[in-house]
């Protein structure tokens, strides 16, 4: 059920991006946009969200999704419509850019609710695990019990205090 909801959200994101960008540059029907969005959603969810995202993180998965949307739009739609040049490249770039911004938020949702990985941002900032201990240290060098040099310096200082002062040499 978690994957179905995630797929529906990703399809809604992808279809919205395609409907917002592609008609600005190309003459494409709504049915073709819906089919292309469905195909792109299934491939991007399998590759980007279930494979790349858990292994490499949000930024890498967003870059992978940007590349996938760019190449799929450029080659997929360009091949069916026999379009070459700046129109298809512009449409592919801007649709990939807008999809990448949406994917940043979608990946956070997938990591938290679908895959179940919680990052450091989920750790509460209030609680006993964040309490600190305060103490007074007189000799910083002797603070580490494994510090042999600090102990030697302290012992030499103790010996100097116990020795009587030397008479001045005339």
N, C-alpha and C positions, 0 to 999 in steps of 0.2 A: 504493500500500500504506500510505503514511503517513496518508492521509486515512481509509482504512477503519479503521485502528487508533484514530485520533482520534475518528471517529464512534462506534465501539463503546464507547470510554471515556466519551464524552459521553452516549450512550444509557444506559449503566450509571449514571452520575451522575444523570441526569434521572429515570430510572425509580425509583431509590432514594429520591430526594427526594419524588416523587409518592406512592410507596407509604408513606413515613413520615408525610406530612402530610395528604394528602387524606382518607384513611379516618377521621381524627380528627374531621373536620367534616362529611363527606358520606357517603352510602351509595352507593358506586360499586364496580363489579365490577373484578376484576383484569384481565380482557381489555380493558376500556375504558381502564384506566390504562396498559396496555402500548401500546395504539394511540395514545392521547393523547401518551405519552412519545416514541413514534417520530416522530409529526408535529412535536412541539415540538423534538425533537433536530435534525431536518433543517432546519427554518426557522431555529433559533437558530445552528446551525453555519454556515449559508450567510450569514446577516446579521451575526451578532455576531462569529464567529471568523474568517471569511475576508474580510469587508468592513470592519467597524469596527475590529477589533483591530490590524491592521497600520497603519492610518491614524491612529488616535487614541490607541492605547495600552490598557493593561490596565484602568485605572480606568474609562475611558469605555466600554469593551466590557462591563465588569461591570455598570455602570449600565444600559446598553442591554439586557443579558440580564435584569436584574432587572425592567425595564419590560415586556419581552416576555413573560416567564413570568407576571408579574402580570396583564397584559391578556389573555393567552391563557387562563389559568386562569379568570379572572373572566368573560370573555365566552364562551369556548369551552365550558367545562363548565357555566357558568350557563345558557347558551342551550339546551343539550341536556337539562338536567335541570329547566329552568324554576324555577330557584332564585333568589331575590332576598333581599337583606338581609345580615345580619352573617355568616352561615355561609360564604357563598361569598367574601365580601370577606376574612374572616379566613383561610380556606384559601388564597386567592390570595396574600395578603400573606406568610404564613409560608412557603409553598412558594417564593415568589420570594426571600425572604430567605435561606433555606437553600441554594437554588440559586446565589445570588450568592456565598456563601462558598465553595462548591465551584468556582465558575467562576474565582475568583481563582487557584487552583492550576492549574486546567485551562488557563487562558490562558498561564501560564508554560510549560507543556508544549507548547502549540501554537506559541508564539513560538520556542521552542528547537528542537523536533524536526520540526515540520510546515512552518512558514514559513521557518525558518532564520535569524531575526534574533537576534543575540546582543547583549545589553545590556552596560552597563559592569560589571555584576557578574561577567561572564565573564573579565575581564581579570585575569591573575595578579598578585598583590601582591608577589611576589618575582621579581626579575630585574633586568637591567641598565637597563631603561628607567626605573626608579625611583631610580637613584643621583643624588646631588646633588653639586654642586661647592662647595667651601669656599675662600674667599679672604679676604684682609684688605684692607679699603678704608680709607684714611686720611681722605679728603674725600668725604663722601657726596654733596655737591652736584656734584662733578666725575665721579661714577660714570657718568653718561650722556654719551656722546661728543657727542650732539646738543645738550647743555645748554650754551648760549652764556653764560648768566648765571653758571653755576658757574666757567667759564673766566675770565670778567671779574673775578670776586671773587678768584680765585687770582692773576691777574696784578696786581691792585691790591695784594694782600698782598705779592707779591714786590717791587714797586716801593717800598713803604713800608720793607721791610727794607733795601733798597739805599741809600735816602736817609739822609744824616746827620741826626741829631736837630737840631731848631731851637734856637737859643739862647733862653733865657727872656727875655721882654720885661719890662723894668722900668718 
